[in-house]
Amino acid sequence: MTFSSSLDLTGSYSSAQLNWKMG
């Protein structure tokens, strides 16, 4: 479960950072 949660958090964070950089 921890692995899944960590992966989700990482993916979400990465997406947000990309969006902020692009925006």
Secondary structure, DSSP 8 states (H G I E B T S, - for coil): -HHHHHHHHHHHHHHHHHHHHH-
